[in-house]
């Protein structure tokens, strides 16, 4: 995790190159409303250091102090709900894409259309679409996330493979071959702990098999067709040894640390993994890992698949300084600051121009490949009680992965329980 001090030091070192030929999207003119005594923002510890650093710069311009309250991702949702339901003075909150509908239903957020305006056309569509309900935008995206496919090129080369697998069926065969040659402990390692990260992988695999979790009528169909095949694939990988059995005890963050030990060939993870895997302080695979499209399924005729996510900054419905809160958000999500975050944390930018800017592409040659992944991605259902429904699905999928029940039985039970909710 990057601390505030580490972020400030890294950002300072970038000062001479961060612009990279970009013009700031901020033609700044201070709001005309009275200044608040301070702004309060609740964010995850993932973005806490960055927001603190940017807020410090903003405070120099405006004279308004900013209190940044940050904690782990797993406790942030509850922190926000408790604060806003209890009437605590809060101006800005971080909004994970899957929290949007629930926060809107609870009346926690105010629409940002009047603030964002025509800037939406300059954003990567998927980054803003996830945050839009009934035509109203409820948060400004900070990062554009998706699951990407990482592979250890040195291990593949030692096994006689010059290119990564294009399908999951091919990945399974290569995994077994590499294991037989004693080049890997297991081919793939996943973050399949009973958590939201498990659902992300499941959604991506269902999408890769041509399916979805909910039909057009709003009915959960996880226990049909692609939903069942996806879980059967996951279980089969664990049974065959293609996937590391320890996967069911690892979060989508811990799995990156495991892959960095150099004992696996494949990993599907978020963009932050890129920076972590190339950190010589903690990784044994520096400069050995490459990124490619997540494989598709030959059985379904799909080229690739992924699931998107990411976070945004929202303005609370109860703030008395909405225009100043938006001013800070606009400042913190400026194009040049996106590059700072991308450089330090590998978070994928939300502004379309950053993917084709010559200076950016030269500095980050993999960025165009990351952009291409969004063409094959889906997102988790944007529904009001998603967190509760996801919890049911997590439990049942994990039961199947741990061998307690069959995939079909697990998903039948999940569908029954979710229908009641």
ABEGO torsion letter per residue (X at the ends): XBBAAAAAAAAAAAAAAAAGGBBBABBBBBBABBBBABBBBBBBAAAAAAAAAAAAAAAAAAGBBBBBBBBBAAAAAAAAAAAAAAGBBBABBBBBAAAAAAAAAAGABBBAAAAAEAAAAABBAAAAAAABBGGBBABBBABBBBBBBBBBAAAAAAAGBABBBABAAAAAAAAAAAAAAGABABABBBBABBBAAAAAAAAAAAAAAGBBABBAAGBBAAABEAAAAAAAAAAAAAAAGABBAAAAABBAAAAAAAAAAGABABBBBBAAAAAAAABAAABAABGABBBBBBBBBAAAGBABBBBBBEBBBBBBAABABAAAAAAAAAAAABAAAAAAAAAAAGBBBABAAAAABAAAAAABAAAAAAAAAAAABBBBBBBAAAAAAAAAAAAAAAAAAAGABBAAAAAAAAAAAAAAX
